[in-house]
């Protein structure tokens, strides 16, 4: 048990719907996805067009990423939705299969979008004869931007709130009951988004793109660490609760393999020769 704080921060009354035009509504959450994809597209093209970061010409041309972004966007959206259905609420959708198509009702899973985007990039690179691992590096370098914006949108929506707490920066969320709670969405925005973005940009400037797989591995490993850490402050999904002994969550369970995958990618990258002007 915890003692209620003397005061809590007022939850900002931001309407999740930015603009409503008749039956159509433009939501902050949808804008976060769009803005993340557009900024990531722009930034990825800048990386592809900067030979010094690669030790020579980039294995992926800027115009080739123009085509890839459509595949990646579809992979994120379809994978995110399928992942949510399978990992977080399968019994419900088994009884209401058509509800799985109602994306506007919410319900996206990062781990599903992660797998969906990897599959989309693999198929795209195989079809066009491009370097798959370098494509992963480019995508990983910009993903934290989308994560940052998406978690801010989660906060605006008043969803995915944290566990009850007595910290001074607690919020009472509109749909989270009367208890003050951790703003875990902001923790995730700061760790999964801002912190990982800064670390990746430092690594890229230090030459990480010259060893394909390093940036992707670093992102995957750091995301796994950040997500597992924040899960200790985030309220588990109501339909799942805690798993295996009362402390493990689905988010932790799905993030554990990311630690091994990230470490393997970075180790593999170190054992392979670095890109050079001649190789590129």
N, C-alpha and C positions, 0 to 999 in steps of 0.2 A: 504493500500500500504506500501511497505517497500523499503528502500534504498538499492541498490545492494552493497554487501560488496566490499571492496577494492581488495580482492583477495579471491579465493575459492580453496579448496583442489583439486588437480588433481585426477580424478577418476582412480583407478588402472586398467591398461589394462591387466587383467587376462582373458585368454580365458576360457569361460564356459565349453569348451570341453577339458578335460585333455589329452585324447589319442583318436585318430581316426584310426581305422583299417578297411579300405574299407568302407562298408556301416554301420559298427558298430562304435558307438561313446560312450566313457565313460565320463560322465559329472560330474562336481563337485556336482551338486544337487543330482544325484543318489548316489554318494559316501557318501554324507552327511546322506542320509537315511540308507545306509548299515552300515556305521561306527556307527551311533547312535544306531541301533538295536544290533550290535555286542557288543558294549561297555555296553549298557544297559543290555543285556543278561548276560555278565560276572559279572557286578556289582550286578544284581539281585540275581545271584547264590551265591555271597559272602554274601549277606544279609540273604539269606535262610540258609546258613551254619554257621551263627553266633548266637548261642542260647542266648547269653547274651542280645542281642538287643530285644529279644522277651519275656524275663522273663522265658525262658525255650526253649524247642524245637520249631522250626518254624512250623507254620501250613502248610507251603508249603515246600516240600523237593526240594533240588537243581535239582534233576533229573526230578521232575515233572514240573519245570519251563522250562526245555529243550524242553518238548513237547508243553508247552503253548506258547513259543515264536513264533512258526510257525503260530498259530491261531492269535496271537496279530499282527504279521506282515501283515497278510492278512486283518485283521480288519482295520489297519491303512491305507493301500493302497486303499482298496475298499471303505472304509468309507470316506477317504479324497477326492477321486475322485467323488463319488456320492454326497458328501456334496458340492463340488465346482459346480457341474452341477445344483443341486437343489437351492442352496443359492445364487450363484453369476452370473450364466449365463444361466438360464433355457430357455428363449426364443430362444437363439442361438442353443442350443442342441436339442430343440424340432424340429427345422427345419433341423438340421444336426445330427441325432441321432448316426450315426456311428462315429462321431468325439468324442463322449463321451468315446470311447474305445482307443483313441490315447493318452495314458498317456505320451508319449515322447514329445508331444507338450506342456506339462505343464498344470497347473491348478489343485491344490490340496488345500483343505480347512482344517485347523486345527480342527475346530469344528466337521466336518464330520469324520475325523480320530479319534477324541476323542470318538464320539458316536460309531463308528465302532469297536474300540478296546474294549470298555466296553461290547458291545454285544458279541464279540468274547470270552472275558474272562468269561462272564456269562455262555455261552454255554459250554465252556471247563470245568469250575468248576462244573457245573451241571452234565455233562457227567461222570466226574471222582470223584465226591463226595468230592470236595475240598472247602476250606473256601473262598468264593467269595470276601468278603470285605478285607481279608488279601492279596489276590491276587491283588486287586486294590491298596493297600498300596505299595506293592512291585513295581508294574508298575509305579505308580506315583512318586516314589522316584528316578527313573532313566529317566523319560521322559524329564526333562529339558536338559539333555545332547543332545538328538536328536533335541530339539528346538534350542539350541545354534548353533549346526552345520548347521541346516537347514536355519536359518536366515543369517548365514555367506554366505551360498551358494546363497541365494536370493540377497545378496549384490554383490557377484561376477557376478551373472547373470545380474545385473543392473535392477532389477525388484522390484516391491512393494516399490518404492521410497516414500520419504516424501513430504510434502507440501513446496511451495516456502518459503524461509527464508533469513534473512540477518546475521545469526550467522556465526562466524568465521570458524566453522568446516563444512560448507555446501559443497555439491558436485554438480557438473553439470553432471547429469546422461546421458549416451549416447542416451537413448530413451525417456528421460523425458523433452525434450525441453531445451531452453537456460537458464531458471531460475535456480539459485542455490537452492538446496533443502536439507531438513533434511535427514540425513542417517537413516531413521526410522528402517531399517533392523538391524542396529547395536544397536539401542535403544532396540529393541525386543530381540536381542541376549543377551544383558546385563541384561535385566529385566526378561524376560520369561525363559531364560537359566541360566545364571550364578548366578544371585541373588536368584532366587527360589531354585536352586540346593543347594546353601550354606545354606539357611534357612531350607530346608528339612533335610539336613545332620545333622545340629545342633539339630533339633527336634528329629530325629531318635536316636542320641546319648543321648538325654535327656529322652528317653523311650517312644517315640510316637508310636512305633510299638506294644507296649504292650496293647494299646487300639485301636483295629481294626477300621479303618475308619478315624483316626486322620490325618495320612499322606495324604491319598487321598483327604480328605476334605480341608486340608491346601493347597495342590497343586491347587485344583480346584478354591478355593477362591482367592489365590494369582495370578493365571493366569488371572482370570477375571479382577482383579484390574489392573494388568500390561497391559493387552491388551486394556482395555478401556482408560487408560492413554496414551498409545502410539498412539491410534487412533486419538488423537488430533494433532498429528504431521505427521501422515501417509496420503498420498493422497488416497482418496477412489477409488475403481475400477471404471474405466471410464464408463462401461456399467451400473453402479448403481448410482454413484454420492452420494450426501447427501440425507438422508431420513428425512421425517417428520419435516419440518421447517428449513432445511438447515444446520444442525450441526450434527445430528445423522448419524452414518455409520452402515453398515451391521455388521462389526466386533464388534461394541459396542452392537448392538441389540442381537447378538448371545452370547455375553459374560455376559450380565446381569443375565440370569438364573444361570450362574455358581456361582455367588456370593451367591445366595440363597441355591443352592445345596451344596456348600462347607461349608457354615455355618451350614446347617442341618446335614451333615456328622460329623462335629466336635462336635456338641452338642450331637448327638446320641452316639458318641464314649465315651464322658464323662459320660453319664448316664448308660453305660453298664460296667460290671465288667472287670477289667484289666486281661490280660492273666497272668498265673502263670506257674511255673514248673509243677504243678499237672495237670492244665487245658490243657497245651500243650501236 
